[in-house]
Amino acid sequence: MSHVQDYVVQLFDRGDRGVLSTAGIRQCSSPDGAKRLAERLVREKRAAGALAYSRPGAISASEFSSPTFLARIGDVPEIDAY
């Protein structure tokens, strides 16, 4: 089984009523890359907020463990909301 470390940026936007909602994810190749991408997308106002995280897993089984959070930039809902 092939094990990997997955680096992800979860984007958030505000809807018409001001409620935060998910706005897609971006894959990254490193933890620093995920943090930089999250910071850039929020700074450029392409997202209201971004959450960068990593998670170990097995690609062949499509199974991933709980995430380790790397950065929380801008407006991001509380983790318990998901």
C-alpha positions, 0 to 999 in steps of 0.5 A: 500500500502506497502511503502519502502525505497530502497537503490541502488548502480548503477555501471559504467564501461569504455568500449573499447573506454573509454566511461562510461556505466552502469554495473548493480545495487546492492540492499542494506539494508541500506544507510551506506551499499550502501555507503560501497558497492560502495566504496569497488567495486571501490577500488577493481577495480570491477567497474570504478565508483559507485553511491549510492542512496535511493528512497522511493516507493510503492512495490505493485505498483512498483512506486518509487520517485526521488532518493536521492544521498548518495555517488558518488565514482570513475568515474560516469557520470554527472546525466544529462546524464541519 
